[in-house]
Amino acid sequence: MKKLFSTIAFVLLALGLHAQEIAVSGANAEFHWEESQTYDFGKIAKNVPVTHSFRFTNTGDTPLIISSAKASCGCTVAAFTKDPIMPGASGEITATYNAQKSGLFQKGITIASNAQENVVVLYLKGEVTE
């Protein structure tokens, strides 16, 4: 009898957890980028900041909340929409790169959010000339 109650309790607990998992996984925010997640500046001048805005729409069914946008180095600064982006609404992440050295570059901006893909990396690339 004790085994029967234990088994029933375990099954009910497992079903309850599975139902919560289905409910949570069905409601997600989602980035839909208007352009590529890599932006190529081409040739740029040394010590002249350049900026690009990565625009997106939340195509999910819950508000999209960006918690951070971290650049891979101190020469790149990222700014992002801090308010929740409602389903169907748009936002942007703006990245500014100030080249200190000549040559080819590729810099990453790591975006953390509550989206289905909760970590996304955006890239800036190009060539710095004297």
C-alpha positions as CSV (number, residue, x, y, z in Angstrom):
1,M,0.0,0.0,0.0
2,K,2.9,2.3,0.9
3,K,4.5,1.7,-2.5
4,L,1.2,2.4,-4.3
5,F,0.9,5.8,-2.6
6,S,4.5,6.6,-3.3
7,T,4.1,5.7,-7.0
8,I,0.9,7.8,-7.3
9,A,2.6,10.7,-5.6
10,F,5.6,10.5,-7.9
11,V,3.5,10.3,-11.0
12,L,1.4,13.3,-10.0
13,L,4.5,15.3,-9.2
14,A,6.1,14.4,-12.5
15,L,2.9,15.3,-14.4
16,G,2.7,18.6,-12.6
17,L,6.4,19.5,-13.4
18,H,5.8,18.4,-17.1
19,A,2.7,20.7,-17.3
20,Q,4.7,23.7,-16.0
21,E,7.5,23.0,-18.4
22,I,5.0,23.0,-21.3
23,A,3.5,26.3,-20.1
24,V,6.9,28.0,-19.7
25,S,8.3,26.7,-23.0
26,G,5.2,27.9,-25.0
27,A,5.6,31.5,-24.0
28,N,8.8,33.1,-25.2
29,A,10.2,36.4,-26.5
30,E,12.1,36.1,-29.7
31,F,14.5,38.3,-31.7
32,H,13.9,38.8,-35.4
33,W,16.8,40.8,-36.8
34,E,16.0,43.2,-39.7
35,E,19.5,42.6,-41.1
36,S,22.4,40.3,-40.6
37,Q,23.9,39.9,-37.1
38,T,27.3,40.9,-38.5
39,Y,27.8,44.4,-39.9
40,D,30.8,45.2,-42.1
41,F,31.9,48.8,-42.0
42,G,34.3,48.2,-44.9
43,K,37.3,50.6,-44.7
44,I,37.3,53.1,-41.8
45,A,39.7,55.7,-40.5
46,K,41.8,55.2,-37.4
47,N,40.6,57.2,-34.3
48,V,37.3,58.1,-35.9
49,P,34.3,56.4,-34.1
50,V,31.8,54.5,-36.3
51,T,28.3,53.4,-35.2
52,H,25.8,50.9,-36.4
53,S,22.3,50.1,-35.0
54,F,21.1,46.5,-35.1
55,R,17.3,46.7,-35.3
56,F,15.0,43.9,-34.3
57,T,11.4,43.0,-33.7
58,N,10.1,40.8,-30.8
59,T,8.2,38.1,-32.7
60,G,7.5,36.1,-29.6
61,D,4.4,36.2,-27.4
62,T,5.9,37.7,-24.2
63,P,7.8,41.0,-23.6
64,L,11.5,40.8,-24.6
65,I,13.8,42.1,-21.9
66,I,17.5,42.7,-22.6
67,S,19.5,42.5,-19.5
68,S,23.0,43.3,-20.9
69,A,25.0,44.1,-24.0
70,K,28.7,43.6,-23.4
71,A,31.4,44.4,-25.9
72,S,34.5,42.2,-26.4
73,C,36.9,45.1,-25.8
74,G,37.1,48.7,-24.4
75,C,37.2,50.1,-28.0
76,T,33.5,49.1,-28.5
77,V,30.5,50.5,-26.6
78,A,27.0,49.1,-26.8
79,A,23.7,50.7,-25.9
80,F,20.3,49.0,-25.9
81,T,16.6,49.4,-25.4
82,K,16.2,49.1,-21.7
83,D,12.4,49.0,-21.5
84,P,10.6,45.7,-22.2
85,I,9.9,45.3,-25.9
86,M,6.3,44.1,-26.3
87,P,5.3,41.3,-28.8
88,G,5.3,42.9,-32.3
89,A,7.3,46.0,-31.1
90,S,10.8,46.9,-32.3
91,G,14.0,47.9,-30.6
92,E,17.6,48.4,-31.3
93,I,21.1,47.8,-30.1
94,T,23.6,50.4,-31.1
95,A,27.3,49.7,-31.2
96,T,30.1,52.2,-31.6
97,Y,33.6,51.2,-32.4
98,N,36.6,53.5,-32.1
99,A,39.7,52.0,-33.8
100,Q,43.1,52.6,-32.1
101,K,45.1,50.3,-34.4
102,S,45.3,49.8,-38.2
103,G,44.3,46.5,-39.8
104,L,41.4,44.1,-40.0
105,F,39.1,43.9,-37.0
106,Q,36.1,41.9,-35.8
107,K,34.5,42.8,-32.5
108,G,31.6,41.0,-30.7
109,I,28.8,42.3,-28.6
110,T,27.2,39.7,-26.4
111,I,23.5,40.2,-25.8
112,A,21.8,38.6,-22.8
113,S,18.0,38.5,-22.6
114,N,14.9,36.5,-21.8
115,A,14.5,35.5,-25.4
116,Q,14.2,31.9,-26.6
117,E,17.9,32.2,-27.6
118,N,18.9,34.0,-24.5
119,V,22.5,34.8,-25.5
120,V,23.2,36.3,-29.0
121,V,26.4,37.7,-30.3
122,L,26.4,40.6,-32.8
123,Y,29.6,41.4,-34.7
124,L,31.2,44.5,-36.2
125,K,34.0,44.0,-38.7
126,G,36.0,46.0,-41.2
127,E,39.5,47.4,-41.9
128,V,41.1,50.3,-40.2
129,T,43.3,52.5,-42.4
130,E,45.7,55.2,-41.4
